[in-house]
Amino acid sequence: MKNHERVFRPLRGGVMIFNQRLGVPGTLGLIVTADGADRWILSCFHVLCAADGAADSIYQPIDNPEGLVAVVDPTRANRGRDCAAARIAPGVASVAEILGIGPVGAPAEPIEGMRVLKSGAATGVTEGVITRVEITGVEIEPDGLPADYEMSDAGDSGAVWVTREGNRPVALHQRGIESPKRLAYGLPFLEALRLLRLEPVTVSAVAARGSMNP
């Protein structure tokens, strides 16, 4: 079993999550909020939701029948832009951190040339550089790394790319390709928040509340 597939409580970004109706694992991107008090899982639509966008149950990890951690809210799901959120179940603690990366800072707009990291359930912590930015998508590729460097793979969908300086979320990882060259594609993180009517949870906000439990 890989580290990202293990049980993590409190929940955090970078760990494997699973919708049993889909049968394909993905990655919990980050813990976010709608009103400052509640807690949500942010990930891709194709990780959290079946095509009908029903209120599915999300588990962490996949082999734990007692591992129900969140329930999808169809009103916070956007199939066309491939982003969605699930409300964390009562009693399940969460932290505004990413496995292998640590606490996150305030979100930022992606910028070409920005060096970024992500932590995904399939490939763990990997790095790249942003090479293209549009409102509809962000393109990331390896830079100065071996030709066979594995930047992302199936199961990483839903991970969040953050800046190497300050761990500021900049993109929601949606997919990767290997040909003609290795690339990763994502949605600008702030655009995902806007589409889903969600807000970031930062270390400063946690300190003000004094708790990270839902």
JOHU-V728199 format. One record per helix or strand of 3 or more residues. SS is the DSSP state (a for helix, b for strand). FROM is the first residue (numbers start at 1). TO is the last residue. If there is no record, write none. Layout:
[[SS/FROM/TO] [SS/FROM/TO]]
//
This chain:
[[a/3/5] [b/11/13] [b/16/19] [b/25/27] [b/30/33] [b/40/43] [a/45/48] [b/57/59] [b/68/78] [b/83/88] [b/93/98] [b/115/120] [b/124/134] [b/137/141] [b/160/163] [b/168/177] [b/183/188] [a/189/196] [a/203/209]]
//
